Amino acid sequence: MTLASGSDARTDGSALEQGAPLGRQRGPTVVKWLRRLLLGIPLVVLVLWTLGPLLVSISVSFKTRGEVFAYPTLIPANPTLEPYREVLARPGFRGAFVNSILVGLGTAILTLALAVPAAYAFARFNFRGRHLLLLFTLIPRLIPSLGLMVPLYRIAIWLGALDRMLTLIVAFTGTLLPLAVWLLVGFFQQIPRDLEEAANVDGASTWSRLRLIVMPLAFPALLTIGLLAFREAWNEFSLVLALTRTPGNRTLPYELFLMQDATGLANYPAEAAFALLTLLPFLFVYLRIERYVVSGITSGAVK
């Protein structure tokens, strides 16, 4: 009896010892699943928040005006391409599309031409008030575009530059330039100074170091700034409303505004088709260069 009870005790003890690690393993597993759940729920909400309006716009663009509210379902009952035909047949759509491309490219080029030397000076040269001046460069970014409509309109009238695409390019560049300088400063500071010092020993000038060493290494950041500048010009409406008068110099956001009829009623299928037609080319380009954009943003954010 004593031997049996002793063997049973040893058996129970070994079982407890074997069960203890399992209990300790369940703890980290539960915590891991909780972490995944806490991270997954916000991601799901973000995806739904982002894709929801896009899916609704796609659905509305294949409906007629009467079906938008008569059949408020995501899948159209009778899909039609009439809204897309109506948009493509508008006399001002193609001209506004070309103007948006020209103004966007001009804004991107001018923004990079001004932001690169300014950011390089902030990142590499030590002068009095450098950090304070860099902070002040963000102040114009805090002013909404609606607050700039009247001042820019009066300046354009005084200079005789109203109703010109070049005026739009300069105005859009001014709104984006502070952010462009700020991002590029952070990226330039991540480039080792040793590379430039080695080139300096070989007799390279400041412009040569910037052009041959810094700019190739900063290609993701430059691409990011160019894309942001293009998007800023592509989506801007209030400044286009203030600085243009004739349809020949207006861009896509203003053309979308003109799609409302005289009574103020909106043609929702045509507007949804208009938005998708202007979004798809930009989305295609962004997906092609997404990895460079993400690299440029994350590198520029770290100082």
Secondary structure, 3 states (H helix, E strand, C coil): CHHHHHHHHHHHHHHHHHHHHHHHHHHHHHHHHHHHHHHHHHHHHHHHHHHHHHHHHHHHHCCCCCHHHHCCCCCCCCCCCHHHHHHHCCCCHHHHHHHHHHHHHHHHHHHHHHHHHHHHHHHHCCCCCHHHHHHHCCHHHHCCHHHHHHHHHHHHHHHCCCCCHHHHHHHHHHHHHHHHHHHHHHHHHHCCHHHHHHHHHCCCCHHHHHHHHHHHHCHHHHHHHHHHHHHHHHHCCHHHHHHCCCHHHCCHHHHHHCCCCCCCCCCHHHHHHHHHHHHHHHHHHHHHCHHHHHHHHHHHHCC
